[in-house]
Amino acid sequence: MTVNPFVLVDDLAKTYGATAVFENLYFTIGKGEFVCLIGHSGCGKTTILNALAGLEEASDGVILVGGREISGPSLDRAVIFQSHALMPWMSVLDNVAFAVRSRWPDWDKAKRRAHALKFIELVGLGNAADKKPAQLSGGMKQRVGIARALSIEPKMLLMDEPFSALDALTRGTLQDEVLRICHQTAQTVFMITHDVDEAILLADKIILMTNGPGAVIAEIVVNTMPRDRNRADLHRHPHYYRIRNHLIEFLVDRSKQFDRSTFDPRKPKFTTPGLDTTTEEKQP
Amino acid sequence: MISSLRLRAAIVSTALLAGFLLLWHLATLGTGVVADVDPEYARLMGATAVAGKSAMPGPMEVLGKFWWHLSHPFYDNGPNDKGVGIQLAFSLVRVLGGFGLAVAVAIPLGFLIGMSPLMHKALDPFFQVLKPISPLAWMPLALYTIKDSSASAIFVIFICSLWPMLLNTAFGVASVRKEWLNVARTLEVGPLRKALQVILPAAAPTILTGMRISIGIAWLVIVAAEMLVGGTGIGYFVWNEWNNLSITNVMNAILMIGLVGMALDQVLARLVRLVTYPE
């Protein structure tokens, strides 16, 4: 844990009437860290992400980014939407250039285009820059969404199940690319997923949420595998199945029957499956 | 398959038209000599009385006149005898004037209503009352306040084209996808840029569809309005030719009104297609 985390979520809660979707959320994200959030539907994952993005207001609690409380959306926190959210009347280049112009309104057109093209090429779509989103496959559209988010050179990326609408092969390729790009640019990332393997591949820390309503953070799993992992030989690493089993076990059993008697929301339990198997895996 | 369908449809259309023209021709041929009268008296009475000829002109007569109108569109022999081109031009200017004014009001107001649920709820009862009023019902009020018949016709066109455009704009703006607005929000896009570069293109197909409905209604209403205010315009032409008992010219005018209305609709349809985006 860093002393001054880049993102600090303090006692976040969202309530509708008398029911809390989630409550007492405390977690931090360090600079350059890749954090995944896993939980079943209805635990308010998207609401948490929207709160971090500044698109939605939480009912309680504060979020500090870079030491300052957030008060609405910001170009510093780019969002990659689940449904890519490209403007269908703009070409790929225009979609990205639209974002670039928002960040640097003083740039002239040529400079905007060049900057946008750089990021379109980064996601491997150099040849499709003049196409409209409707002419692209689902995976390509999501790449444009990623290029758009990266092009404004944000301080952090927020991803809401970005690959869930894609087929398995495309998803794999894109995960590799996101991993490569994020490590290259040392991006701070917060990502929602329901795919355990995706979380293990991408995340440094995996936040596990109990089922809603009244969802809380059950524990935070630290990925104990080396950072230069890749999808092809991930499963050969000795820690892989320990982490995976730990996560699956949580999603299947413990997310429902979470024991709150010894639970301190301010200090979510950190587990390191793989390193301290003897202590962690024997817990009920 | 599509081209053959189109071809077959064209064949059927042509056959229907030919059949209609033939029936029309036969029905207005006349029954031959019905009374043997003095030729001078016969000239006085016209073909209807002496040759059993129907007063309804036949297709050849109408089409001949149509050709004549096409070749003499812009002559001007005083207030009661102007080329049909001039009359159509008067009507078009009024329609486009009223329509243009309606665009200038409906688009900004539609944006306001579409973006503000408060304004939507507050203004809705007024629209519900004003929308079903026949535009011609405004005519006396317009004549009294504006005191100019031509401007009153434009006002009537303005009123009738306002509602479809206003309601469609408001609907289009209100139903812009939340995710596009969220993109604009996370990119900290200013309100004017958001309106022009996100909401306007997103709502453009709906807005232009409203304009297409409006121009259709405006073209329907202008004929009636000009019959009332008189002086110029294709509506006045129809009424004037009725007073002249020239059914041929009335039919010609009806055909012209249809053709111009179709052209206006096609222009807007093309514009709608231009701004429609595939998703």
Interface residues (C-beta under 8 A of the other chain):
Chain A: A53 G54 L55 G72 P73 S74 L75 R77 A78 V79 F81 S83 A85 M87 P88 W89 M90 F98 A99 S102 R103 K132 P133 A134 I152
Chain B: R177 E179 W180 N182 V183 R185 T186 L187 E188 V189 Q197 V198 P201 A202 A204 V275 Y277 P278 E279
